[in-house]
């Protein structure tokens, strides 16, 4: 899950965005029905990705703390 990314703007249509996996080896272009819907989706996806990042950082910090004892 840590290798998921988001590109908010895709050339050609302001309603499109990309979700990509593993350094863009797999890219999914998504087109929302409207710009407002796209902004809502992107905001929600960013929230999930940021939550996952925070969780991963927490796990890394816990592992580092354990290895230092």
N, C-alpha and C positions, 0 to 999 in steps of 0.2 A: 504494500500500500504506500510505502514511502516514495515510490517512483512514479507518482501520478502528478501531472501538471496541468495547468490551465492557461490558455491563451485567450484573452478577452476580446481581441479584435482580429477578425479575419478579413483580408482584402476582398472587396467585391460586394459585401452586404453587411450592413451594420447590425443585422439581427443574428449573425453567425458568431460562434466561438468554438474553440477546440478544447477537447480533453485528450491528453496524450499520456502514454505509458512508456516506461523504460527508455527515457532519453529520446522520445519521439519515434521509437521503433514502430509504435502503433498509435495512430492519430484518428480521433473521431471528431468530425465536424458536425456541430449541432446548429440547427437554425430554429430560432424561436418564432412564433407567429407575429410578435411585435417587439419593438425595442424595449418597452416596459417589461414584458415577460422575460426577455433576455437578461435584463439588468437584475431582475428578481432571481432568476436561476443562477446567474453568475455569483451573486451575493451569497446565496445559500451554499453553493459548491465551495466557494472560498471559505465560508465558515467551517464546513466539514474538513477541508484540507488543513486549515489553521488549527483546528482541534486535534487532528491526527498528528500534526507537527509538534504541538505542545506535549502530547502524550509520549511521542517518541523521545523528545528531549528529556522529559521526566524519567523515562526508563533509562536513558543513557546516564543521566546524573545519578540515579540510584545505583547503577552498575559501577560507575566510577567511585562512588562513596564506599561501596562494599569492597572494591579491589584495593582501596587505600588503607583498609583496616587490617 
